[in-house]
Amino acid sequence: MTPLHSTVHALLRFDRVAMTLLLLASAGVAHADNGKAVARPGTAATVEVRMKDVDDVYAADAVIEAVRQATVAAQLSGAVTQILVDAGDRVKQGQVLARIDTRETDAQVAAGRASVAQADAQLTQARLNLERTQSLLDKNFVSRAALDQAESNFKAAKAAADAARAGSTQADTARTYAELRSPIDGVVTRRLMEPGEIAAPGRGVVAVHDPSALRAVGNLPQFVLQKAAGATRATVELPQLGRTFTATRVTILPAADARLLSTQIRADLPAGDTPGVTPGAAAKILLPIGRTRKLVVPESTLIRRGELTAVNVLAADGRPQLRQVRVGSAVADGGIEVLAGLSDGERVLLNPLAAR
């Protein structure tokens, strides 16, 4: 064996010994002079491992989304001249988010107003002509056909004036579309365009969402639907953030996705800002679907070191012995399911890290 290999093996042995000492110390076990582990009496209370009736919970993979969200899109064509907000900015309903070049719409507004003026002038002329024709008919200077023609011209002029006003109103309305306003109070999610890009009707410019109303959205397989029918409570867990919320409302949509053979479930988070929780975050919806018996221990009995999970089991001679276990999901009252490593009736140390 080369000196390098000897050094590596020595370091590995040292790491294993150090981990063992750390776990034994965490378990409240001291080392005597002869190197044998002995228990420190009276350092920790114990609890008996028992099978308990607990909720049978289905964990549905989900993502967080905003209940109220909107993509503010352009309603006319033109170059984007200004983007007044950036991602993360808070905005109010009606606040201007972006502006689009208005030269074309300004020309349309001017043309609309000119058309209204022209139509009004023609309407005035047609009205005066009708009045003169009526007066001449009363004196028998013109025929009845001349009056009918004057009335027809007046009605046509009036219709043209109404059409011109409608066109002018449409141009004025289109002019207002050059300013994109927020439809809700919320936070800017992202900018979809930058100044200089060409906006087109229906193309998104800015996305906003309301951070005070979030929900987790997941899918339930069909075999769970019957058990979950009428469910009114659920828990939303965000593993990466280490946070858990009690859903204020649970909704199972009354339609299935034919491709995924599943049905969407929504679990609303409590109202109000939830720092660190943003749309798109991974979550789990824990939905009770019945009752079952599980082997349960308190969370405080576990020792976690990286990927290792262990407990201190009280042996027949009263000494704690470190034993690796495999655990499942959390249950009510601070308990956690034990999948392997323990048997019903064994006793384990509570708060082993404090027993030193």
Secondary structure as UniProt FT lines:
FT   HELIX           3..26
FT   TURN            27..28
FT   STRAND          29..31
FT   TURN            33..34
FT   STRAND          37..39
FT   TURN            41..42
FT   STRAND          46..48
FT   STRAND          50..66
FT   STRAND          69..73
FT   STRAND          78..83
FT   TURN            87..88
FT   STRAND          90..91
FT   TURN            93..94
FT   STRAND          96..100
FT   HELIX           103..138
FT   TURN            139..140
FT   HELIX           144..176
FT   TURN            177..178
FT   STRAND          179..181
FT   STRAND          186..191
FT   TURN            195..196
FT   STRAND          198..199
FT   TURN            201..202
FT   STRAND          204..209
FT   TURN            211..212
FT   STRAND          214..221
FT   HELIX           222..228
FT   TURN            229..230
FT   STRAND          235..238
FT   TURN            239..242
FT   STRAND          243..246
FT   STRAND          249..257
FT   TURN            258..261
FT   STRAND          262..268
FT   TURN            275..276
FT   TURN            279..280
FT   STRAND          282..298
FT   HELIX           299..301
FT   STRAND          303..305
FT   TURN            306..307
FT   STRAND          308..314
FT   TURN            316..317
FT   STRAND          320..324
FT   STRAND          326..331
FT   HELIX           332..334
FT   STRAND          335..340
FT   TURN            344..345
FT   STRAND          347..349
FT   HELIX           352..354
//
